[in-house]
Amino acid sequence: MIEALKVTWQSLKGFWEDFVLLVTLDLIWSLSVLLMIAPIFLLGSTYPLPALILSFLLFWPLPIVSAALCFVTSEIARGKAVRWGTFAVGLRRYWRKGLIVALINLVVLGLISINIRFYGFVVEGAWTNFAVSAWIVVGLYWLIAQIYWFPMILELESEKVLVALRNALALVIISPGFSLLLAIVLSLLAVVCILLTVPAPLIMAGLLLLIINLATQNRLAMVRRKREARERGE
């Protein structure tokens, strides 16, 4: 579990080394978030349904920008030099995969929410508490797996989305303590950045994505070491 804290510290140092570029890219990411939520703030009290529909339509630039920013931070985690062109390459290469991951997440999280609501408020019975608890655990498991999913796409030679998802789900099981502690650290950092308002949110996305890229590389290195040890019969 101490490895999760080491990854966080390495990420803070890596973020500082490319501070100007990452803050600029975080500004773009923040604008895509504002674009998504603007209809709710401007129209939500008067026209709630049209505001939600418009917000949903304006949501889709966010995963595209997030995918490109994740690629930039992945390159930083590998020790490579990054520049604006790196972000442009990320947009060109990974915008489709960013949309696919976002769509799958919306569907899965929607199904989990429906099941929690169904067993918690619609169905009555002594066993419903167990069903609700089980779906909550499934939801948490899915959310923690998001730490590794997109970075795993960048680590695979094939860059296949579903293969990366399978590996991400497996990494959570292989490293439960590391994954849980890292999820807590990421959540705390996100909450602190949001509560501090400007300028803290301008470092949030880049920092968190750098952490998850380093964490994914750390866990993959751990898996490779264990495999090599088994092959040597240690």
The 8 nearest C-alpha neighbors of each residue, nearest first, counted from 0:
[[1, 177, 2, 3, 176, 180, 4, 178],
 [0, 2, 4, 3, 5, 177, 6, 180],
 [1, 3, 5, 0, 4, 6, 177, 217],
 [4, 2, 6, 1, 5, 181, 0, 177],
 [3, 5, 7, 1, 6, 2, 8, 0],
 [6, 4, 2, 8, 7, 3, 9, 1],
 [5, 7, 9, 3, 4, 8, 10, 214],
 [6, 8, 4, 10, 5, 9, 210, 3],
 [7, 9, 5, 11, 10, 6, 4, 12],
 [10, 8, 6, 12, 11, 7, 13, 5],
 [11, 9, 13, 7, 8, 210, 12, 209],
 [10, 12, 14, 8, 13, 9, 15, 7],
 [13, 11, 9, 15, 10, 14, 8, 16],
 [14, 12, 10, 16, 15, 11, 9, 17],
 [13, 15, 11, 12, 17, 16, 18, 10],
 [16, 14, 18, 12, 13, 17, 11, 19],
 [15, 17, 13, 14, 18, 12, 19, 11],
 [18, 16, 14, 15, 20, 19, 21, 13],
 [17, 19, 15, 21, 14, 16, 20, 22],
 [20, 18, 22, 21, 17, 23, 15, 16],
 [19, 21, 23, 22, 18, 17, 24, 82],
 [22, 20, 24, 18, 23, 19, 25, 205],
 [21, 23, 25, 19, 24, 20, 202, 201],
 [24, 22, 26, 20, 21, 25, 19, 27],
 [23, 25, 21, 27, 26, 22, 20, 28],
 [26, 24, 28, 22, 201, 27, 23, 21],
 [25, 27, 29, 23, 24, 28, 201, 30],
 [28, 26, 24, 30, 25, 29, 31, 23],
 [27, 29, 25, 31, 26, 30, 64, 24],
 [28, 30, 26, 32, 31, 27, 25, 33],
 [31, 29, 33, 27, 32, 28, 34, 26],
 [30, 32, 34, 28, 61, 29, 33, 60],
 [33, 31, 29, 35, 30, 34, 61, 36],
 [34, 32, 30, 36, 35, 31, 37, 29],
 [33, 35, 31, 32, 37, 36, 30, 57],
 [34, 36, 58, 57, 54, 32, 33, 37],
 [35, 37, 33, 39, 38, 34, 54, 32],
 [36, 38, 40, 34, 39, 33, 35, 41],
 [39, 37, 50, 41, 42, 40, 36, 54],
 [40, 38, 43, 50, 42, 37, 36, 41],
 [39, 41, 37, 38, 43, 42, 36, 44],
 [40, 42, 38, 39, 37, 43, 44, 50],
 [43, 41, 46, 38, 39, 45, 50, 44],
 [44, 42, 39, 47, 46, 50, 45, 40],
 [43, 45, 42, 47, 46, 40, 41, 39],
 [46, 44, 42, 43, 47, 41, 50, 48],
 [45, 47, 42, 43, 49, 48, 50, 44],
 [48, 46, 43, 50, 49, 44, 45, 51],
 [47, 49, 51, 50, 46, 52, 43, 53],
 [50, 48, 52, 51, 46, 47, 53, 42],
 [51, 49, 38, 47, 53, 39, 48, 43],
 [50, 52, 54, 48, 49, 53, 55, 47],
 [53, 51, 49, 55, 54, 50, 48, 56],
 [54, 52, 56, 50, 55, 51, 49, 57],
 [53, 55, 51, 57, 35, 52, 56, 38],
 [54, 56, 58, 52, 53, 57, 51, 35],
 [57, 55, 53, 54, 58, 52, 59, 35],
 [56, 58, 35, 54, 55, 59, 53, 34],
 [57, 59, 35, 55, 56, 61, 60, 54],
 [58, 60, 61, 57, 62, 56, 63, 98],
 [61, 59, 63, 62, 58, 64, 31, 57],
 [60, 62, 64, 59, 31, 63, 58, 65],
 [63, 61, 65, 97, 64, 60, 98, 66],
 [64, 62, 94, 60, 66, 97, 61, 65],
 [63, 65, 67, 61, 66, 62, 68, 28],
 [66, 64, 62, 68, 63, 67, 69, 61],
 [67, 65, 69, 97, 63, 64, 68, 62],
 [66, 68, 89, 90, 70, 64, 69, 65],
 [69, 67, 71, 65, 70, 66, 64, 72],
 [68, 70, 66, 72, 67, 71, 208, 65],
 [69, 71, 73, 67, 68, 72, 89, 66],
 [72, 70, 68, 74, 73, 69, 86, 85],
 [73, 71, 75, 209, 69, 74, 70, 76],
 [74, 72, 70, 76, 75, 71, 212, 69],
 [73, 75, 77, 71, 72, 79, 76, 70],
 [76, 74, 72, 78, 77, 73, 79, 71],
 [75, 77, 73, 74, 78, 213, 72, 212],
 [76, 78, 74, 75, 79, 73, 213, 72],
 [79, 77, 75, 76, 74, 80, 13, 73],
 [80, 78, 74, 75, 77, 81, 76, 73],
 [79, 81, 75, 78, 82, 74, 85, 17],
 [82, 80, 85, 79, 71, 75, 74, 83],
 [83, 81, 84, 85, 80, 20, 86, 71],
 [82, 84, 86, 85, 87, 81, 20, 88],
 [83, 85, 87, 82, 86, 88, 81, 89],
 [86, 84, 88, 83, 82, 87, 81, 71],
 [85, 87, 89, 83, 84, 88, 67, 71],
 [88, 86, 84, 90, 89, 85, 91, 83],
 [89, 87, 85, 91, 86, 90, 92, 84],
 [90, 88, 67, 86, 92, 87, 91, 70],
 [91, 89, 67, 87, 94, 88, 93, 92],
 [90, 92, 88, 89, 93, 94, 87, 67],
 [93, 91, 89, 90, 88, 94, 95, 67],
 [94, 92, 96, 95, 89, 90, 91, 97],
 [93, 95, 63, 97, 90, 96, 92, 91],
 [96, 94, 98, 97, 93, 99, 63, 92],
 [95, 97, 99, 93, 98, 94, 100, 160],
 [98, 96, 94, 62, 66, 63, 100, 95],
 [97, 99, 101, 95, 96, 100, 62, 102],
 [100, 98, 96, 102, 101, 97, 103, 95],
 [99, 101, 103, 97, 102, 98, 96, 104],
 [102, 100, 104, 98, 99, 103, 105, 97],
 [103, 101, 99, 105, 104, 100, 98, 106],
 [104, 102, 106, 100, 105, 101, 107, 99],
 [103, 105, 101, 107, 102, 106, 108, 100],
 [106, 104, 102, 108, 103, 107, 109, 101],
 [105, 107, 109, 103, 104, 108, 110, 102],
 [108, 106, 110, 104, 109, 105, 103, 111],
 [109, 107, 111, 105, 110, 106, 104, 112],
 [108, 110, 106, 112, 107, 111, 105, 113],
 [111, 109, 113, 107, 108, 112, 106, 114],
 [110, 112, 108, 114, 109, 113, 115, 107],
 [113, 111, 109, 115, 110, 114, 108, 116],
 [114, 112, 110, 116, 111, 115, 117, 109],
 [113, 115, 117, 111, 116, 112, 118, 110],
 [116, 114, 112, 131, 118, 117, 113, 119],
 [117, 115, 119, 113, 114, 120, 118, 112],
 [116, 118, 114, 121, 115, 119, 120, 113],
 [119, 117, 122, 115, 127, 116, 120, 131],
 [118, 120, 116, 117, 115, 131, 121, 127],
 [119, 121, 116, 117, 118, 122, 123, 115],
 [122, 120, 117, 118, 119, 123, 116, 115],
 [121, 123, 118, 120, 117, 119, 124, 127],
 [124, 122, 121, 127, 125, 118, 120, 119],
 [125, 123, 126, 127, 122, 128, 118, 119],
 [124, 126, 127, 128, 123, 129, 130, 122],
 [125, 127, 129, 124, 128, 130, 123, 131],
 [126, 128, 130, 129, 124, 118, 125, 131],
 [129, 127, 131, 130, 126, 132, 125, 119],
 [128, 130, 132, 127, 126, 131, 133, 125],
 [129, 131, 127, 133, 128, 132, 134, 118],
 [130, 132, 128, 134, 115, 133, 129, 118],
 [133, 131, 135, 129, 130, 134, 128, 136],
 [132, 134, 130, 136, 131, 135, 129, 137],
 [135, 133, 137, 131, 136, 132, 138, 115],
 [134, 136, 138, 132, 137, 133, 131, 139],
 [137, 135, 139, 133, 134, 138, 140, 132],
 [138, 136, 134, 140, 135, 139, 141, 133],
 [139, 137, 135, 141, 136, 140, 134, 142],
 [140, 138, 142, 136, 141, 137, 143, 135],
 [139, 141, 137, 143, 138, 142, 136, 144],
 [140, 142, 138, 144, 139, 143, 137, 145],
 [141, 143, 139, 145, 144, 140, 138, 146],
 [144, 142, 140, 145, 141, 146, 139, 182],
 [143, 145, 141, 146, 168, 142, 167, 147],
 [144, 146, 148, 142, 143, 147, 141, 149],
 [147, 145, 144, 211, 143, 148, 142, 182],
 [146, 148, 167, 145, 150, 215, 151, 144],
 [149, 147, 145, 167, 151, 164, 150, 163],
 [148, 150, 152, 151, 147, 153, 145, 163],
 [151, 149, 153, 152, 212, 147, 148, 154],
 [152, 150, 154, 148, 149, 163, 153, 147],
 [151, 153, 158, 149, 163, 150, 155, 154],
 [152, 154, 150, 151, 155, 158, 149, 70],
 [155, 153, 151, 152, 150, 156, 158, 216],
 [156, 154, 158, 157, 152, 153, 151, 163],
 [155, 157, 158, 154, 153, 152, 159, 151],
 [156, 158, 155, 159, 152, 162, 154, 160],
 [159, 157, 152, 155, 156, 153, 160, 154],
 [160, 158, 157, 162, 161, 163, 152, 155],
 [159, 161, 163, 162, 152, 164, 158, 96],
 [160, 162, 164, 163, 159, 165, 166, 152],
 [163, 161, 165, 164, 159, 160, 166, 158],
 [162, 164, 166, 160, 152, 151, 161, 165],
 [165, 163, 161, 167, 148, 162, 166, 168],
 [166, 164, 162, 168, 163, 167, 161, 169],
 [165, 167, 169, 163, 164, 168, 170, 162],
 [168, 166, 164, 147, 170, 148, 169, 165],
 [167, 169, 165, 144, 166, 171, 170, 164],
 [168, 170, 166, 172, 167, 171, 173, 165],
 [171, 169, 173, 167, 172, 168, 174, 166],
 [170, 172, 174, 175, 169, 168, 173, 178],
 [173, 171, 169, 170, 175, 174, 168, 178],
 [172, 174, 170, 171, 169, 175, 222, 218],
 [173, 175, 171, 177, 172, 176, 170, 178],
 [176, 174, 178, 171, 172, 177, 179, 173],
 [177, 175, 179, 178, 0, 174, 180, 181],
 [176, 178, 0, 180, 174, 175, 179, 3],
 [179, 177, 181, 175, 176, 180, 171, 174],
 [180, 178, 182, 176, 181, 177, 175, 183],
 [181, 179, 183, 177, 182, 178, 176, 184],
 [180, 182, 184, 178, 183, 179, 3, 177],
 [181, 183, 179, 185, 180, 184, 178, 186],
 [182, 184, 180, 186, 181, 185, 187, 179],
 [185, 183, 181, 187, 186, 182, 188, 180],
 [184, 186, 182, 188, 183, 187, 181, 189],
 [187, 185, 183, 189, 184, 188, 182, 190],
 [186, 188, 190, 184, 189, 185, 191, 183],
 [189, 187, 191, 185, 190, 186, 192, 184],
 [188, 190, 186, 192, 187, 191, 185, 193],
 [191, 189, 187, 193, 188, 192, 194, 186],
 [192, 190, 188, 194, 193, 189, 195, 187],
 [193, 191, 199, 200, 189, 195, 190, 194],
 [192, 194, 190, 196, 191, 195, 200, 189],
 [195, 193, 191, 196, 192, 190, 199, 189],
 [194, 196, 192, 193, 199, 191, 197, 198],
 [197, 195, 193, 194, 199, 198, 200, 192],
 [198, 196, 199, 200, 195, 201, 193, 192],
 [197, 199, 201, 200, 196, 202, 195, 192],
 [198, 200, 192, 197, 201, 196, 202, 195],
 [201, 199, 203, 192, 202, 198, 193, 197],
 [202, 200, 25, 199, 198, 26, 22, 203],
 [201, 203, 200, 22, 199, 205, 206, 204],
 [202, 204, 200, 206, 205, 201, 207, 192],
 [205, 203, 207, 206, 25, 208, 202, 28],
 [206, 204, 208, 207, 203, 202, 21, 209],
 [205, 207, 209, 203, 208, 204, 202, 210],
 [208, 206, 210, 204, 209, 205, 203, 211],
 [209, 207, 211, 205, 210, 206, 69, 204],
 [208, 210, 72, 206, 212, 207, 211, 10],
 [211, 209, 207, 213, 208, 10, 212, 7],
 [210, 212, 214, 208, 213, 209, 146, 215],
 [213, 211, 215, 209, 214, 150, 73, 210],
 [212, 214, 216, 210, 211, 215, 76, 217],
 [215, 213, 211, 217, 212, 216, 210, 6],
 [216, 214, 212, 218, 217, 213, 147, 211],
 [215, 217, 219, 213, 214, 218, 220, 212],
 [218, 216, 214, 220, 215, 219, 213, 221],
 [219, 217, 221, 215, 220, 216, 214, 222],
 [220, 218, 222, 216, 221, 217, 215, 223],
 [219, 221, 223, 217, 218, 222, 216, 224],
 [222, 220, 218, 224, 219, 223, 217, 225],
 [221, 223, 219, 225, 220, 224, 226, 218],
 [224, 222, 226, 220, 225, 221, 227, 219],
 [225, 223, 221, 227, 226, 222, 228, 220],
 [226, 224, 228, 222, 223, 227, 229, 221],
 [227, 225, 223, 229, 228, 224, 222, 230],
 [226, 228, 230, 224, 229, 225, 223, 231],
 [227, 229, 225, 231, 233, 226, 230, 224],
 [230, 228, 232, 226, 231, 227, 233, 225],
 [229, 231, 227, 232, 228, 226, 233, 225],
 [232, 230, 228, 229, 233, 227, 226, 225],
 [231, 233, 229, 230, 228, 227, 226, 225],
 [232, 228, 231, 229, 230, 227, 225, 226]]
